[in-house]
Each structure stands twice: as C-alpha cells, then as structure tokens.
C-alpha cells in the first residue's frame, strides 16, 4: 500500500476548512489517478483545474474526439498502450531517446509506435500545436473518466460508427 497526500492552498480560519478539504481531496485524487506522486499540491493541478470545472462535459468530450479520433475513450490494450506512449512522449518534450529510456524500450521501438499513432490519428506529431491539443485531449479524457462522465460519450461513439 502506498500512502498519498493531497495538500490544499494555504487557508486561515475555520470558515475556510471546507474549501481546504475539497482542494486537498482534488489534489489527492489527481495524484493517485494521474501523477503517481506521493504528495501533490493543489497548486500543481494547473490547467486540469480549469477543465475539471467546465460543466459542459459534452464540449470536453467533443474536443477529445476531435483530436484523439479513434483513440478517444477506447480502453482496449493496444489503444491504452498508444495513449501511454503519447503521455510519455509529451512528458519528455518530444525527445525520443529520453522517452524510450523512460519507457524501457529501444528508440526504434518508440519510433515504430509513434508512427503507428500518427497513422491512426491521420497527422504528424511534429506539429507543436497539434501536440498541445493532443496532450490536452489526453488530460481531458482522464478527467472525464475520473468523473465517470464517460458512459454517455462512449455510447455516442458507438452511435457514430453506425
């Protein structure tokens, strides 16, 4: 068992206790779900706080579908591996050797996987703006899965295939 801690922003006064507790809860959930860090501060949530606060989940799901295409909301092993590869690639700023080292694979294996991802997406990962959109789409997808807002969107994907 791994102990994780979520830390809120600094608050003073008992009237702020509920806010601090909620912030710590959000930080903890994000740490456990996304970052695998033991201590995570609310301030570290960054843009994820904004996405989580958007009430129009359909808008967020549409953004994911637009940028992730067939990778969006898919849970099969091949797709999960592709999304994990993308996540590592983004976390290492698109540097293939650092990404391959972190993943424990050969650089050629990573290049092959990235090529397969590009084929499936239908565009190159060399465009920095597209990479930014992909990275945000992956984050939004995780937020939607975390909030269990995904069932209605996966049903919509099934309807779109018909």
Beta strands, then each sheet from edge to edge (+ up, - down):
strand 1: 5-7
strand 2: 39-41
sheet 1: 1+ 2+
end
